[in-house]
Amino acid sequence: MNDLQVSGVVKAYGPGATALDGLDLTIQGGQLAAVLGPSGCGKTTLLRVIAGFLRADAGTVTVAGRTLAGPGVHLPPERRRIGIVPQEGALFPHLSVARNVAFGLTGTDRGARANRVDEMLDLVGLGGYGDRMPHELSGGQQQRVALARALAPEPHLILLDEPFSALDSGLRGAVRAEVRAVLRDSGATALLVTHDQQEALSTADSVAVVRDGRVAQCAAPEDLYQRPADPWVASFVGDAVFVTGTADDRTATTPLGRIPLATSPKGLRKGLVLLRPEQFRLTDPDTATAHGTVTDVRFFGHDCMVIVAVDGLEQQIDIRAPGPIQVQPGGRVGIQVTGDATLHEVPA
Ligand code: ATP
């Protein structure tokens, strides 16, 4: 299988400018993984090291069992069997769609090359578009051609570098879903670099969250969201509410009531209990486990964020409620918690 293995990769641009700090990452063959992290965390550097445009200072990169980079080894990009889907401006403007897709095909048999181009254009839903020029396509169609071009030479790995950032938000969701479907059909292993949490969670089979040149956590989207490794990851991948609590086996006792824990607290007796805003229900005061006063209501169409000053809690909490909702600032509400939580050490 075309597994990707990155082990202990270090890359510094100079003294005190370490972009990758011993990064480890394993992606199973056929999976679409996202590399997610804030600006400057090392995403682009990682992509360029894997592609071979940058030489790592230490560590190894292996794809499909071939060492592409390691001690004494640095295969040039063209020998790595890696396809790249860059950001905007990916296509050669003076070449037709078919010639763009054929660009990386090296065989001399013109018939076989033409067949492969047709096959790839069919795969991305653009059969019959081969004679068009890039400017005659929509932004989403251009990205699909870029994907067809990257897939045509049957690479072991596809790298997608923020491929949807140039698309307007209305189109982005649809193109993401199409690209994901094409990658599934092709069976390619793919790495999607993004700083967009929603994009990573909704598109990838697994998400590696990178912080300061290392993978802070790599997990399936649901696990990452529900069982984040630490408060930083929890807050980075979504809205988070932290309350202090004490743990007793698999239950936390908090000012919001007793809440089951999704994972063992591993000896931690006291810490920060993580909840998501959608885990709260505004409820009848008689059945509530906590009470509070509404301080603000923000309407987003599909839901509302209700900000509540909970009795006995110093901080306010954010509650996501299906909107529109009949509560006003100043109103008293009862609160119930649903689902489970995770317990974390208080960051130093
Ligand atoms: P963004 O999301 O903003 O593109 P990124 O996660 O891709 O960020 P990188 O571009 O990999 O981050 O950069 C990682 C770190 O290395 C940053 O601190 C950046 O300033 C630094 N860096 C990147 N390229 C160079 C360079 N050519 N010379 C010096 N420092 C660099």
Boltz pocket constraint, residues with backbone or C-beta under 6 A from the ligand:
constraints:
  - pocket:
      binder: B
      contacts: [[A, 13], [A, 17], [A, 18], [A, 19], [A, 37], [A, 38], [A, 39], [A, 40], [A, 41], [A, 42], [A, 43], [A, 44], [A, 45], [A, 46], [A, 195]]
      max_distance: 6.0
